[in-house]
């Protein structure tokens, strides 16, 4: 048959206004962690109008709590759901069975982080407003536009009369921001495919490798006295500074020890960052305890156990050399998000197919990079035995930011690329 690219692009472009309006409605529906259900209802309604069967998959604590990838984010599970819809393939269509391809999962999360102080925003963070070709609002970039793109890529193919040889599954999930409970629930329920594309905001870069991220808490003891005789006490804040410097040294040493060509900045692959500090209870009292909480990066290919051990050993060495900490060692705890690293080989067939589709639409090959953040990719690669790649519209610098926004034309480009990828990977025909 002739090249179907032009027909697929035309089918996507015909739905532009409807796609933009759908994304606006998602942004206008707040979906903070634990309160994602109304946004999922919009997705389910749209998928139903496309003639797809919809499965509501609850996140059931008892079913996933013993899974090695489970992260307990402390958010109640009673009202947390995922939506899975399936476009079933029609079976063999006479094409060469040796051609790479198969079934495909399209995955995106609807939970969003807090907008913070809403007075810092230009307008409401839930406005979904369109200004100068961009959609604004919390979740517009991360990643409701990606969810819209994957839904409308399928809608465009169906509207164009395409049939597929292999199945496509659309997964709209909860809980990605705080550990991935939603995608994990779909995996535990048994949803699988030959590959997965996760619509994270990658600026249309292909990202088959993700670092991991572990949330830690470090409790540092001191000895409180009146500040007028501070020399007789031990400041937990001073000891916290000592340990924070040790973490900076550890971060640099870990990066110097590895080489990964998929990361453009060799010293920024698995960052270590202290996010909160709590210490002291009175200005004129030497603080008796400091508590640091932060994020500890896991290098690609490194296990969670290996990463934790490296941090524990570094802290132990520093504490052993300090007269106070050697006798009163800090306590290291791991809690909430515990993201493993994950990776798909760059020569995997789904990577090749997506790259070829990207080039066919854009006219240039894609940039292939690793990402420094944790994502649901590692759940597919490590626990479902599936190759997976991050690919979606939006700049990660907009994610979690005040006045979060995304360019509409980039959404359209992503939708075109994704529709062509589905057609090629799932062996479509008109």
C-alpha positions in Angstrom: 0.0 0.0 0.0 1.1 3.6 -0.4 2.6 5.5 2.5 -0.3 6.2 5.1 1.5 9.0 6.8 -0.4 11.9 5.1 -3.8 10.2 5.8 -2.9 9.7 9.5 -1.7 13.3 9.9 -4.9 14.6 8.3 -7.0 12.5 10.6 -5.2 13.8 13.7 -5.3 17.4 12.5 -9.1 17.2 11.9 -9.5 16.6 15.7 -7.3 19.5 16.8 -10.1 21.7 18.3 -11.7 18.7 20.1 -8.3 17.6 21.5 -7.5 21.1 22.8 -11.0 21.3 24.4 -10.6 17.9 26.0 -7.2 18.8 27.6 -8.7 22.1 28.8 -11.5 20.1 30.5 -8.9 17.8 32.2 -6.9 20.8 33.5 -10.1 22.4 34.8 -10.8 19.3 36.8 -8.4 19.3 39.8 -6.9 15.9 40.4 -4.6 16.1 43.4 -3.4 12.9 44.9 -6.3 10.9 46.3 -8.8 13.0 44.3 -8.2 11.8 40.8 -11.6 10.2 40.2 -13.4 13.1 38.5 -10.7 13.5 35.9 -10.7 9.8 35.3 -14.5 10.1 34.7 -13.8 12.5 31.8 -11.3 10.1 30.3 -13.7 7.1 30.7 -16.5 9.1 29.1 -14.4 10.0 26.1 -13.1 6.5 25.6 -16.7 5.2 25.8 -17.7 7.5 22.9 -14.9 6.0 20.9 -16.5 2.6 21.2 -13.9 1.2 23.6 -14.7 -1.0 26.5 -13.6 0.7 29.8 -12.3 -1.2 32.8 -12.2 0.7 36.1 -9.2 -0.7 38.0 -9.1 0.4 41.7 -5.9 0.7 43.6 -6.4 -1.9 46.2 -3.9 -1.7 49.1 -4.2 -5.4 50.0 -3.4 -6.5 46.4 -0.2 -4.4 46.0 1.2 -3.8 49.5 3.4 -6.9 49.4 4.7 -6.2 45.9 8.5 -5.3 45.9 7.8 -2.1 43.8 5.1 -0.8 46.1 5.6 2.7 47.6 3.2 3.6 50.4 2.6 7.3 49.8 0.3 7.6 52.9 -2.7 8.7 50.8 -5.9 6.8 51.4 -6.8 4.3 48.7 -10.6 4.3 49.0 -11.2 6.6 46.1 -8.2 6.0 43.9 -8.8 4.4 40.5 -7.3 3.8 37.1 -9.0 3.6 33.7 -7.9 0.9 31.2 -9.5 0.8 27.7 -8.7 -1.7 24.9 -8.9 -1.4 21.2 -8.7 -5.0 20.1 -6.8 -5.9 17.0 -8.5 -7.8 14.2 -5.8 -10.5 14.0 -3.3 -11.4 11.2 -3.8 -9.3 8.1 -1.5 -11.0 5.7 1.6 -9.0 6.5 5.0 -10.4 7.1 5.0 -11.9 10.6 8.7 -11.2 11.0 8.0 -7.4 11.0 8.7 -5.9 14.4 5.5 -5.0 16.3 2.8 -6.3 18.5 0.4 -5.0 21.1 1.0 -1.7 22.8 0.2 0.0 26.1 -0.2 3.8 26.1 0.2 5.1 29.7 -0.3 8.4 31.3 -1.1 9.7 34.8 -3.7 12.2 35.9 -2.6 13.0 39.4 -0.9 16.4 39.7 1.1 18.1 42.4 -0.3 21.0 44.4 -0.2 24.4 42.7 1.1 26.0 45.9 0.3 29.6 46.5 -2.4 30.3 43.9 -1.8 34.1 44.2 1.6 33.5 42.4 -0.3 32.3 39.3 -1.5 34.4 36.4 -5.1 33.5 36.8 -6.4 30.3 38.4 -4.1 27.2 38.2 -7.2 25.3 37.1 -8.2 27.7 34.3 -7.1 25.6 31.3 -6.8 29.0 29.5 -5.3 29.2 26.0 -2.9 32.2 25.6 -0.6 32.7 22.6 -0.9 29.1 21.5 -0.3 27.5 24.9 -2.6 25.8 27.4 -2.1 27.0 31.0 -2.8 25.3 34.3 -1.6 22.7 36.8 -1.2 19.4 34.9 -1.3 21.0 31.4 2.3 19.8 30.9 2.7 17.1 33.5 0.9 15.3 32.0 -2.7 15.8 31.0 -1.8 16.9 27.5 0.1 13.6 27.1 -3.0 11.7 28.2 -5.0 13.7 25.6 -2.5 13.0 22.9 -2.6 9.2 23.4 -6.4 9.2 23.5 -6.8 11.3 20.4 -4.1 9.4 18.5 -6.3 6.3 18.8 -9.5 8.4 18.1 -7.9 9.7 14.9 -7.0 6.2 13.6 -10.5 4.9 14.4 -12.1 7.9 12.7 -10.0 7.3 9.6 -11.2 3.7 9.4 -8.0 2.0 10.4 -8.0 -1.6 11.7 -5.1 -3.0 13.7 -3.7 -6.5 13.8 -2.6 -6.1 17.4 -4.3 -4.6 20.5 -3.8 -1.1 21.9 -4.4 -0.5 25.6 -5.0 3.0 27.0 -4.1 3.4 30.6 -5.1 6.5 32.6 -3.5 6.1 36.0 -3.3 7.6 39.5 -0.5 7.9 41.9 2.5 8.3 39.7 3.8 11.4 41.4 4.1 9.6 44.7 5.3 6.2 43.8 3.4 4.6 40.9 0.6 2.8 42.7 -1.7 3.2 39.8 0.4 1.6 37.1 1.5 -1.1 39.6 -2.2 -1.9 40.2 -2.7 -2.5 36.4 0.4 -4.7 36.3 -0.8 -6.8 39.3 -4.2 -7.2 37.6 -2.4 -8.7 34.6 -2.4 -6.0 31.9 0.5 -6.6 29.6 1.5 -5.8 26.0 4.6 -6.2 23.8 5.7 -2.6 24.6 4.7 0.5 26.4 4.9 4.2 25.6 4.6 6.6 28.6 3.5 10.1 27.7 5.7 12.0 30.1 6.7 15.5 29.1 10.1 14.9 27.3 10.0 17.7 24.7 9.5 14.9 22.2 12.8 13.4 23.1 12.8 9.6 23.4 13.9 8.5 26.8 14.4 4.8 27.3 16.4 5.1 30.5 15.4 6.6 33.9 17.4 7.1 37.0 15.7 6.1 40.3 14.8 8.3 43.3 14.5 7.3 46.9 13.0 9.5 49.6 15.0 9.6 52.8 14.9 11.1 56.2 18.0 11.7 58.3 17.6 12.3 62.1 20.6 14.0 63.6 21.0 14.3 67.4 22.5 17.2 69.3 22.6 18.3 72.9 20.5 21.3 73.9 21.7 24.0 76.3 21.0 27.7 76.6 22.6 29.6 73.7 24.7 31.7 76.1 26.7 28.6 76.9 26.6 27.0 73.5 30.0 25.6 73.9 28.6 23.1 76.4 26.0 21.9 74.0 26.1 20.3 70.5 24.2 21.9 67.7 22.3 19.4 65.7 22.2 22.1 62.9 26.0 22.2 62.8 26.1 18.4 62.5 23.4 18.5 59.8 25.6 20.9 57.8 28.5 18.4 58.1 26.3 15.6 56.8 24.9 17.7 54.0 28.4 18.4 52.8 29.1 14.7 52.9 26.0 14.1 50.7 27.4 16.6 48.2 30.7 14.8 48.1 28.9 11.5 47.7 26.9 12.8 44.8 30.0 13.9 42.9 31.9 10.7 43.7 29.1 8.6 42.4 28.9 10.5 39.2 32.6 10.5 38.5 32.6 6.7 38.8 30.2 6.1 35.9 29.8 6.8 32.2 26.4 6.8 30.5 26.3 8.2 27.0 22.5 8.8 27.2 23.0 11.6 29.7 24.4 14.9 28.2 25.6 16.1 31.7 27.7 13.3 33.2 27.5 15.0 36.7 23.7 15.2 36.6 22.3 11.7 36.3 21.1 10.7 39.8 21.0 13.9 41.9 21.0 14.0 45.7 19.0 16.8 47.2 17.9 17.9 50.7 14.3 19.2 50.4 13.3 20.0 54.0 15.1 20.9 57.2 13.5 20.9 60.6 15.5 21.8 63.6 15.3 23.6 67.0 12.5 24.9 69.0 13.7 28.3 70.4 16.0 31.0 69.0 18.2 31.0 72.0 18.5 27.3 72.6 21.1 25.1 71.0 19.1 22.6 68.9 18.9 19.1 70.2 17.7 17.5 66.9 17.7 18.2 63.2 15.7 16.3 60.7 16.6 16.3 57.0 14.3 14.9 54.3 15.4 14.6 50.7 15.7 12.8 47.5 18.5 10.3 46.7 19.2 9.4 43.1 19.6 5.8 42.0 22.0 5.4 39.0 20.8 3.6 35.9 21.5 -0.1 36.4 22.0 0.2 40.1 19.7 -1.6 42.5 17.8 0.1 45.3 19.8 -2.0 47.8 23.1 -0.9 46.3 22.1 2.7 46.3 21.0 2.7 49.9 24.1 0.9 51.0 26.3 3.5 49.3 24.6 6.3 51.2 24.6 4.5 54.5 28.3 3.8 54.2 29.2 7.4 53.4 27.2 8.7 56.4 28.8 6.1 58.6 32.3 7.1 57.6 31.6 10.8 58.3 29.9 10.1 61.6 32.8 7.8 62.7 35.3 10.7 62.2 33.2 13.1 64.3 33.6 13.0 68.2 29.9 13.6 68.8 28.3 11.6 65.9 30.6 8.6 66.5 28.8 8.2 69.9 25.4 9.5 68.8 25.1 8.4 65.1 22.4 9.8 62.9 19.5 7.6 62.0 18.7 7.1 58.3 15.2 6.1 57.2 13.6 5.4 53.8 10.0 6.4 53.3 7.3 7.2 50.7 8.5 7.2 47.1 11.2 4.5 46.4 11.7 4.6 42.6 14.0 2.0 41.1 16.0 2.9 38.0 14.8 1.3 34.8 16.0 1.0 31.2 15.1 -0.4 27.8 17.9 -1.2 25.3 18.2 1.6 22.6 18.0 -1.1 19.9 14.7 -2.4 21.1 12.2 -2.7 18.2 9.7 -0.3 19.9 12.5 2.3 20.1 13.3 1.9 16.5 9.6 2.1 15.4 9.0 5.2 17.5 12.2 6.8 16.2 11.2 6.1 12.6 7.7 7.5 13.1 9.2 10.7 14.8 11.5 11.2 11.8 8.7 10.6 9.3 6.5 13.4 11.0 9.2 15.9 12.0 11.8 15.3 9.3 14.7 14.7 11.6 15.7 11.9 13.9 14.8 12.2 17.6 17.1 13.0 20.4 17.5 9.9 22.6 18.4 10.7 26.2 18.1 9.3 29.7 16.1 11.2 32.4 17.2 12.0 35.9 13.8 11.5 37.5 11.8 8.4 38.5 8.8 7.4 36.5 6.5 4.5 35.9 8.9 3.2 33.2 10.7 1.1 35.7 7.5 -0.7 36.6 7.1 -1.9 33.0 10.7 -2.8 32.5 11.5 -4.3 35.9 8.2 -5.9 37.0 6.1 -6.5 33.8 9.0 -7.7 31.6 8.1 -5.1 28.9 10.2 -2.6 27.0 9.0 0.9 27.6 10.0 4.4 26.6 9.1 7.9 27.8 7.9 10.2 24.9 5.5 13.1 25.1 4.9 16.8 24.6 5.9 19.4 27.1 9.1 20.7 28.7 9.9 19.1 32.1 10.9 22.6 33.3 7.2 23.5 33.2 6.2 20.5 35.3 5.4 21.4 38.9 6.0 25.1 38.1 4.0 28.2 38.7 2.0 29.1 35.5 2.6 25.6 34.1 1.9 25.5 30.4 2.4 23.6 27.1 2.5 24.6 23.5 -0.5 23.3 21.5 1.5 22.7 18.3 3.8 20.3 20.3 0.8 18.4 21.5 -0.4 18.0 17.9 3.1 16.8 16.8 3.2 14.3 19.6 -0.3 13.0 18.6 0.7 12.7 15.0 3.9 10.7 15.9 2.0 8.5 18.3 -0.8 7.7 15.8 1.8 6.7 13.2 3.7 4.6 15.7 0.5 2.8 16.7 -0.3 2.2 13.0 3.2 0.8 12.3 3.8 -1.1 15.6 0.3 -2.7 15.8 0.3 -3.3 12.0 -2.6 -1.1 10.9 -4.3 -1.0 7.6 -7.0 1.2 6.0 
